[in-house]
């Protein structure tokens, strides 16, 4: 092994903190700052300090090795991109406010790249002209930019972040299937090597477009994604990708619609209590504005509306909640008593599939202090579009086998898409086929959140004492602690140099004037896999080796300790 230089904490720029940052909400944010891995530059913008940069580089190395193993070729494209390709695909507008847009001194429009489908497509269009040039897989590891409205959770949700994005280019759908499978397998190897607990789940394509899509999720309390797992079959999906099947019922025996007085019942809870019925018997009608036009969203009263699903349905239009002023001059909209049977053509009505044709409901009568019962979908009101818009709940039936689903929180660490020909069509990516005729190329897009993987690992592996890195990505293999004065420091440095000469990555705490207690606390906080202490028995040539993860300790001679750590 090559000689690895010793990192001396007396020279290392890494100030540890005893207290959590005031703005920190999640574990990874607290510990990465306290242990001296990152520092906040601005909201959603982070600087990586030497220890953090080493961890980040180790994640990059693993990703590169596995991408190279499937024949992918690394490139580096610019982060500052022209507007025109994104206009051609429609994403200049579709991305909405998350896209960083700017002008140069000549008034030209540019953006900071959130993803690079367009630019990779144009690169291949320039370089690949024949079927002989394909298939090809290209990738880069580069900073991406998204103007998050509420950047939070440290590096988990920032406005700039490091990502590996790769793109496959094939002549036929069968080739795309193969490229997709190669990436799926490579991702499994990447996350296994990183030491991440992860799940592969069905997902929506969102602004990326395309057909088949899967996410790689790392279960963690700090996760912003919720995924459903079936305990009875192999079904697993992001809750955003779960759709309830429309199942019409026979509502012919339901009596005629009847209005009933319901004073002071503007909420589902007050209505259900007043009438002595379950909330599931009522129809909740949420009003939103889509590009300024009012739309009503109908769901069973015991369910909540998933605004992410509503926004995805109407994208790229802007979806907002209605305000008090929106009711002014609209006698057809009675706050707290809205019903779909009286909205008229001025209001688009979308409903969850649970509000199927033939189902009967208690809902607003569009009159103050009045509701209506026996309101039947398809008889008393029409639905303009059925869209699964409810928040998935624990116990909802599995779409595959009907068993009650289990829900968990997770961090998205990877996402793979079969894009098909969306971008090739928009940018006219053709190559000359074997028969001499143009062939439209089909594409895949595949991302790994490199910086998010660091946070996900911190969330999954940390304990009460601090970070606890897997060896593959830790900033060092062993943390040597000089727990004393001159004798201990001399021994610690000597052992550190011998380990480094054998190729072991060493961090040594040789700081003068720092108590052993502070050094031990910092070693636990920093989270290197092995901690080697030159302490009270240093004069005898005896060291203490501690496994950071298990807490197991043993005393070893200097020779045995070096042999153990270099084995």
VOGU-3710 file (C-alpha; in Angstrom, 3 decimals, decimal comma):
1> xxxxxxxxxx> 0,000/0,000/0,000  1,115/3,554/-0,675  2,336/5,670/2,193  -0,560/7,798/3,495  0,331/11,124/5,166  -0,642/11,496/8,823  -3,307/14,084/9,606  -2,317/15,929/12,787  -5,144/17,582/14,675  -2,737/20,249/15,894
11> xxxxxxxxxx> -2,602/21,402/12,269  -6,089/20,423/11,099  -8,706/23,086/10,437  -11,532/21,457/12,366  -12,971/23,175/15,404  -15,341/20,914/17,289  -18,340/22,319/19,168  -19,903/21,095/22,388  -23,388/22,461/21,644  -25,742/21,939/18,727
21> xxxxxxxxxx> -26,136/24,832/16,263  -29,221/26,893/17,111  -30,764/26,372/13,666  -30,116/22,618/13,476  -33,210/20,403/13,335  -31,887/16,982/12,330  -29,090/14,773/13,629  -26,804/14,968/10,588  -26,966/18,776/10,595  -26,032/18,931/14,286
31> xxxxxxxxxx> -23,190/16,425/14,145  -21,577/17,442/10,860  -21,295/21,009/12,156  -20,236/20,054/15,684  -17,588/17,594/14,447  -16,027/20,147/12,093  -17,071/18,641/8,757  -19,121/21,515/7,304  -19,923/25,159/7,998  -22,879/27,234/6,827
41> xxxxxxxxxx> -22,087/29,954/4,286  -25,667/31,085/3,617  -29,149/29,559/3,728  -28,889/26,227/1,924  -25,222/26,813/0,985  -22,445/24,897/2,767  -18,659/24,879/2,866  -16,901/21,533/3,260  -13,973/21,585/5,703  -10,998/19,170/5,394
51> xxxxxxxxxx> -12,621/16,237/7,231  -15,892/16,691/5,362  -14,127/16,982/2,020  -12,383/13,648/2,645  -15,702/11,918/3,334  -17,276/13,534/0,285  -14,309/12,471/-1,871  -14,616/8,886/-0,618  -18,259/8,761/-1,667  -17,257/10,155/-5,070
61> xxxxxxxxxx> -14,562/7,484/-5,387  -16,994/4,637/-4,759  -19,490/6,098/-7,223  -16,791/6,553/-9,888  -15,498/3,020/-9,485  -18,929/1,476/-9,929  -19,876/3,744/-12,822  -16,616/2,965/-14,591  -17,290/-0,740/-13,992  -20,410/-0,627/-16,201
71> xxxxxxxxxx> -18,521/1,091/-19,013  -19,694/4,640/-18,281  -17,406/7,484/-19,350  -16,892/10,527/-17,130  -17,188/14,053/-18,491  -17,648/17,443/-16,876  -20,200/19,855/-18,308  -20,725/23,482/-17,266  -22,994/24,466/-14,394  -23,858/27,781/-16,092
81> xxxxxxxxxx> -26,141/26,907/-18,999  -27,910/28,778/-21,820  -31,679/29,091/-21,841  -32,379/27,838/-25,369  -32,125/24,042/-24,814  -34,417/24,307/-21,792  -36,899/26,307/-23,833  -36,877/23,548/-26,446  -37,882/20,942/-23,842  -40,244/23,264/-21,966
91> xxxxxxxxxx> -38,332/22,996/-18,705  -37,383/26,688/-18,565  -40,996/27,236/-17,492  -41,832/23,808/-16,032  -39,192/24,023/-13,337  -40,934/27,059/-11,888  -39,353/29,003/-9,052  -36,798/26,310/-8,182  -34,757/27,207/-11,262  -31,968/29,743/-10,733
101> xxxxxxxxxx> -32,304/32,126/-13,702  -29,888/34,954/-14,459  -28,809/37,318/-17,221  -25,330/38,102/-18,447  -24,112/41,646/-19,116  -25,532/41,500/-22,649  -28,995/40,534/-21,459  -28,753/36,864/-22,428  -30,727/34,361/-20,341  -28,882/31,635/-18,450
111> xxxxxxxxxx> -29,584/29,185/-15,648  -27,644/27,256/-13,029  -28,124/23,605/-13,897  -30,514/21,572/-11,719  -30,006/18,548/-14,006  -28,316/18,204/-17,396  -30,535/16,128/-19,672  -30,626/18,803/-22,345  -26,894/19,459/-22,372  -25,935/15,783/-22,466
121> xxxxxxxxxx> -28,408/15,273/-25,319  -26,778/18,065/-27,317  -23,308/16,708/-26,542  -24,235/13,290/-27,932  -25,937/14,923/-30,922  -22,641/16,652/-31,678  -20,399/13,627/-31,101  -22,465/10,592/-32,132  -23,731/10,442/-35,700  -23,964/6,721/-36,497
131> xxxxxxxxxx> -25,478/3,605/-34,949  -21,847/2,479/-34,541  -21,373/5,211/-31,898  -24,074/3,752/-29,644  -24,836/2,599/-27,015  -22,989/5,050/-24,785  -23,258/5,974/-21,094  -21,876/9,315/-19,928  -21,702/10,672/-16,383  -20,417/13,552/-14,325
141> xxxxxxxxxx> -20,073/14,433/-10,643  -20,898/18,085/-10,324  -22,596/20,770/-8,262  -26,312/21,278/-8,994  -28,513/24,217/-8,069  -32,151/24,476/-7,005  -33,696/27,546/-5,415  -35,377/25,787/-2,501  -38,086/27,898/-0,902  -37,189/26,585/2,560
151> xxxxxxxxxx> -33,660/25,150/2,652  -33,317/23,161/5,853  -31,765/20,119/7,504  -28,196/21,123/6,702  -26,811/19,451/3,587  -29,950/17,336/3,189  -31,939/20,111/1,556  -29,650/22,766/0,192  -29,714/25,172/-2,698  -26,515/23,720/-4,091
161> xxxxxxxxxx> -25,489/20,091/-3,774  -23,128/17,555/-5,290  -24,679/14,950/-7,556  -23,636/12,192/-9,899  -25,849/12,291/-12,967  -25,470/9,823/-15,808  -27,286/9,378/-19,097  -27,630/6,387/-21,389  -28,172/6,644/-25,142  -29,486/3,599/-27,033
171> xxxxxxxxxx> -30,897/2,810/-30,447  -33,885/0,803/-29,201  -36,049/0,271/-26,126  -34,381/-3,092/-25,492  -31,062/-1,293/-25,207  -32,577/1,196/-22,770  -33,800/-1,709/-20,641  -30,242/-3,042/-20,495  -28,737/0,349/-19,615  -31,369/0,806/-16,910
181> xxxxxxxxxx> -30,583/-2,637/-15,466  -26,842/-1,873/-15,478  -27,423/1,308/-13,476  -29,801/-0,415/-11,064  -27,170/-3,056/-10,296  -24,391/-0,460/-10,041  -26,448/1,554/-7,557  -26,980/-1,527/-5,423  -23,227/-2,049/-5,300  -22,563/1,642/-4,539
191> xxxxxxxxxx> -24,945/1,806/-1,593  -23,832/-1,570/-0,238  -20,193/-0,417/-0,291  -21,107/2,866/1,392  -22,795/0,935/4,177  -26,230/2,441/3,616  -29,465/0,714/4,533  -31,691/1,394/1,522  -34,899/0,400/-0,271  -35,698/0,420/-3,995
201> xxxxxxxxxx> -39,208/1,777/-4,537  -41,447/2,709/-7,448  -41,525/6,468/-8,030  -42,980/9,215/-10,192  -40,894/10,873/-12,910  -41,945/14,442/-12,037  -40,319/17,236/-14,050  -37,852/14,737/-15,518  -40,511/13,061/-17,628  -40,287/9,554/-18,995
211> xxxxxxxxxx> -41,858/6,236/-18,071  -40,312/3,742/-15,642  -38,841/5,330/-12,538  -37,430/3,984/-9,274  -35,984/5,660/-6,213  -33,302/4,454/-3,831  -34,356/5,540/-0,348  -32,373/5,436/2,898  -34,786/4,981/5,850  -34,233/7,756/8,387
221> xxxxxxxxxx> -36,386/9,883/10,698  -35,026/13,020/9,035  -36,200/11,890/5,604  -38,571/14,092/3,626  -39,904/11,194/1,553  -42,503/8,751/2,815  -42,492/5,286/1,312  -44,872/2,370/1,619  -43,721/-1,195/2,094  -46,002/-4,216/1,830
231> xxxxxxxxxx> -45,323/-6,849/4,535  -46,911/-9,550/2,377  -45,433/-9,059/-1,110  -42,554/-7,270/-2,841  -44,462/-4,021/-3,427  -42,630/-0,859/-2,329  -43,249/2,674/-3,563  -42,882/6,311/-2,712  -46,330/7,345/-1,490  -46,417/9,936/-4,297
241> xxxxxxxxxx> -46,414/7,046/-6,795  -49,265/5,052/-5,216  -52,571/5,346/-7,049  -55,958/4,029/-5,926  -57,965/2,230/-8,630  -61,265/3,838/-9,655  -64,057/1,410/-8,741  -67,571/2,662/-9,653  -70,469/1,396/-7,525  -74,185/1,071/-8,088
251> xxxxxxxxxx> -75,795/4,161/-6,564  -79,245/3,700/-8,105  -80,881/2,884/-4,746  -79,641/6,046/-3,034  -82,544/8,408/-2,187  -82,762/11,847/-3,720  -80,442/14,610/-2,586  -81,707/16,288/0,579  -80,526/19,505/2,169  -80,259/19,561/5,955
261> xxxxxxxxxx> -79,655/22,419/8,401  -76,229/22,138/10,024  -75,545/25,355/11,934  -71,976/26,045/13,032  -70,410/23,065/11,241  -67,816/24,565/8,887  -65,319/21,732/9,423  -65,454/17,991/8,810  -64,970/17,348/12,515  -67,876/19,558/13,596
271> xxxxxxxxxx> -70,111/18,184/10,830  -69,420/14,530/11,681  -69,983/15,166/15,386  -73,234/17,064/14,757  -74,723/14,352/12,524  -73,256/11,395/14,400  -71,573/9,970/11,285  -67,964/8,980/10,615  -65,808/11,499/8,790  -65,454/8,945/5,987
281> xxxxxxxxxx> -69,132/9,487/5,104  -68,482/13,137/4,309  -66,954/14,724/1,234  -64,248/17,310/1,819  -63,857/19,950/-0,915  -60,583/21,846/-0,834  -60,334/25,011/-2,938  -57,063/25,928/-4,630  -55,984/28,343/-7,330  -54,259/26,985/-10,440
291> xxxxxxxxxx> -52,617/29,855/-12,297  -55,215/32,083/-10,640  -58,270/29,961/-11,557  -60,187/28,298/-8,716  -60,231/24,492/-8,688  -62,051/22,293/-6,163  -60,443/19,066/-4,974  -62,795/16,429/-3,539  -61,621/13,715/-1,129  -63,324/11,617/1,581
301> xxxxxxxxxx> -63,627/13,596/4,793  -61,320/11,301/6,741  -58,439/11,843/4,301  -55,967/14,678/3,822  -55,109/16,195/0,441  -51,530/15,597/-0,698  -50,655/18,977/-2,181  -47,583/17,489/-3,841  -49,833/15,239/-5,915  -52,106/18,158/-6,773
311> xxxxxxxxxx> -49,130/20,253/-7,866  -47,728/17,365/-9,911  -51,064/16,948/-11,708  -51,262/20,597/-12,713  -47,533/21,150/-13,366  -46,104/23,414/-14,672  -48,987/25,642/-13,512  -48,658/27,326/-10,119  -50,942/25,927/-7,398  -51,868/28,092/-4,385
321> xxxxxxxxxx> -54,382/27,883/-1,564  -57,373/30,212/-1,808  -57,532/33,189/0,543  -60,371/35,162/2,093  -60,288/37,657/-0,778  -60,999/34,884/-3,305  -64,509/34,459/-1,858  -65,408/38,107/-2,458  -67,928/38,443/-5,283  -68,379/34,682/-5,509
331> xxxxxxxxxx> -71,798/33,798/-4,000  -71,390/30,264/-5,389  -68,484/29,708/-2,992  -69,676/29,579/0,622  -66,716/29,183/2,943  -67,009/25,979/4,952  -70,075/24,758/3,056  -68,820/24,086/-0,481  -70,380/21,164/-2,344  -69,580/19,891/-5,854
341> xxxxxxxxxx> -73,245/19,783/-6,908  -73,514/23,555/-7,112  -70,177/24,780/-8,398  -71,152/25,233/-12,030  -68,829/25,565/-14,991  -66,735/28,327/-13,439  -64,959/25,884/-11,114  -63,079/22,797/-12,285  -63,737/19,822/-10,025  -61,165/17,075/-9,590
351> xxxxxxxxxx> -61,687/14,194/-7,199  -59,815/11,313/-5,686  -60,791/7,909/-7,172  -62,419/7,050/-3,848  -65,134/9,535/-4,856  -66,127/7,067/-7,568  -69,286/7,211/-9,690  -72,214/5,909/-7,642  -70,740/6,741/-4,221  -72,988/8,823/-1,927
361> xxxxxxxxxx> -71,803/11,596/0,359  -72,701/14,239/2,901  -71,222/17,487/1,690  -71,738/21,226/1,609  -74,963/22,591/0,108  -73,319/25,858/-0,991  -75,484/27,669/1,555  -74,517/29,052/4,935  -75,104/26,552/7,789  -76,482/23,953/5,363
371> xxxxxxxxxx> -75,220/20,599/4,090  -76,674/18,030/1,728  -76,902/14,264/2,098  -77,371/11,526/-0,497  -75,168/13,467/-2,901  -74,174/10,900/-5,522  -71,135/11,190/-7,771  -72,197/10,978/-11,414  -75,825/11,691/-10,583  -75,773/14,951/-8,643
381> xxxxxxxxxx> -72,369/16,199/-9,745  -69,743/15,424/-12,379  -66,024/15,025/-11,870  -63,836/16,746/-14,459  -60,849/14,525/-13,707  -60,014/11,724/-11,304  -56,591/12,116/-9,711  -55,218/10,203/-6,723  -54,613/13,162/-4,418  -54,914/11,817/-0,874
391> xxxxxxxxxx> -52,100/11,335/1,605  -51,404/7,611/1,835  -52,070/6,258/5,329  -50,686/3,337/7,281  -52,882/0,350/6,577  -54,092/1,454/3,133  -54,423/-1,599/0,867  -51,396/-2,675/-1,132  -52,148/-2,060/-4,850  -50,629/-5,447/-5,630
401> xxxxxxxxxx> -52,083/-7,825/-3,004  -54,450/-5,805/-0,802  -52,507/-6,204/2,460  -52,280/-3,153/4,712  -49,209/-1,077/3,880  -46,501/-0,034/6,323  -45,132/3,528/6,063  -41,678/4,852/6,859  -39,647/8,026/6,361  -36,575/8,039/4,149
411> xxxxxxxxxx> -33,945/10,165/2,424  -33,790/9,948/-1,358  -30,214/9,006/-2,277  -30,696/7,876/-5,873  -33,236/7,990/-8,696  -33,261/6,206/-12,050  -35,524/7,044/-15,008  -36,311/5,600/-18,389  -36,700/8,897/-20,205  -37,444/7,388/-23,606
421> xxxxxxxxxx> -37,427/9,926/-26,436  -38,740/13,037/-24,651  -35,447/14,941/-24,893  -34,338/13,312/-28,144  -37,606/14,436/-29,764  -37,313/17,990/-28,435  -33,689/18,359/-29,498  -33,873/16,114/-32,594  -31,261/13,592/-31,535  -30,952/11,119/-34,424
431> xxxxxxxxxx> -28,165/8,873/-35,645  -27,814/7,123/-38,966  -29,141/3,572/-38,696  -27,837/0,389/-40,323  -30,283/0,863/-43,210  -29,023/4,374/-43,865  -32,108/6,023/-42,365  -32,238/8,263/-39,276  -32,985/6,551/-35,953  -34,354/8,537/-33,000
441> xxxxxxxxxx> -32,259/7,776/-29,902  -33,826/6,654/-26,599  -32,438/7,820/-23,263  -32,176/7,048/-19,575  -31,272/9,398/-16,723  -29,736/8,271/-13,436  -28,819/10,338/-10,369  -27,045/9,763/-7,051  -27,046/12,451/-4,384  -23,370/12,403/-3,403
451> xxxxxxxxxx> -23,609/15,035/-0,668  -27,004/13,667/0,448  -25,402/10,232/0,851  -23,027/11,756/3,407  -25,964/13,136/5,388  -27,906/9,869/5,041  -24,963/7,898/6,416  -24,635/10,318/9,304  -28,342/9,892/10,077  -28,229/6,094/9,923
461> xxxxxxxxxx> -24,951/5,373/11,701  -24,545/8,078/14,367  -25,086/7,335/18,047  -25,350/9,388/21,239  -21,623/10,171/21,200  -21,426/11,415/17,634  -20,690/10,279/14,087  -19,772/6,673/13,363  -18,576/6,296/9,780  -18,267/3,022/7,843
471> xxxxxxxxxx> -14,619/2,394/6,944  -15,169/2,878/3,188  -15,975/6,574/3,536  -14,474/7,598/6,896  -11,934/10,462/6,781  -9,352/8,099/8,328  -9,025/4,427/9,242  -7,763/5,032/12,767  -7,818/7,981/15,159  -4,711/7,902/17,387
481> xxxxxxxxxx> -5,189/9,822/20,630  -2,287/11,059/22,750  -3,967/10,996/26,176  -1,203/12,623/28,175  1,871/14,774/27,806  5,264/14,291/26,142  5,588/10,516/26,515  2,107/9,777/25,194  2,438/12,289/22,352  5,794/10,857/21,284
491> xxxxxxxxxx> 4,387/7,317/21,251  1,207/8,387/19,436  3,178/10,132/16,682  5,573/7,208/16,314  2,704/4,710/15,977  0,881/7,043/13,593  3,897/7,249/11,280  4,345/3,464/11,265  0,686/2,924/10,442  0,824/5,533/7,684
501> xxxxxxxxxx> 3,919/3,892/6,217  1,861/0,694/5,930  -0,877/2,532/3,999  -3,273/3,126/6,881  -5,048/6,482/6,862  -4,311/8,067/10,243  -5,725/11,019/12,174  -3,648/11,703/15,286  -4,702/13,985/18,136  -1,398/15,531/19,136
511> xxxxxxxxxx> -2,855/18,787/20,440  -0,969/20,297/23,368  -2,869/21,792/26,273  -6,019/19,781/25,544  -7,218/17,409/28,257  -7,577/13,664/27,580  -11,313/13,959/28,287  -11,777/16,528/25,530  -9,708/14,408/23,137  -11,796/11,300/23,887
521> xxxxxxxxxx> -15,015/13,270/23,383  -13,759/14,657/20,077  -12,698/11,208/18,891  -16,209/9,874/19,554  -17,757/12,914/17,867  -15,564/12,727/14,730  -16,436/9,052/14,275  -13,367/7,348/12,760  -13,909/3,535/12,878  -10,954/2,695/15,167
531> xxxxxxxxxx> -9,644/4,747/18,091  -6,119/3,937/19,333  -5,168/5,532/22,675  -1,689/6,154/23,981  -2,566/6,607/27,641  -1,592/5,529/31,152  0,381/2,443/30,038  2,395/4,183/27,342  5,634/3,703/29,320  5,047/-0,059/29,070
541> xxxxxxxxxx> 4,456/0,142/25,319  0,766/-0,743/25,754  -2,059/0,949/23,812  -5,841/0,722/24,027  -7,768/-0,042/20,821  -11,452/0,822/20,732  -13,961/-0,045/18,023  -15,994/3,129/17,533  -19,168/1,285/16,469  -19,313/-1,536/19,011
551> xxxxxxxxxx> -17,470/0,165/21,858  -15,307/-2,929/22,382  -11,897/-2,195/23,917  -8,694/-4,166/24,302  -5,150/-3,464/25,394  -2,429/-4,334/22,889  1,301/-3,931/22,581  2,464/-1,414/20,018  3,505/-4,237/17,690  0,197/-6,082/18,052
561> xxxxxxx> -1,818/-2,879/17,554  0,054/-2,083/14,343  -0,324/-5,668/13,134  -4,056/-5,605/13,872  -4,658/-2,307/12,066  -2,561/-3,203/9,026  -3,987/-6,718/8,573
//
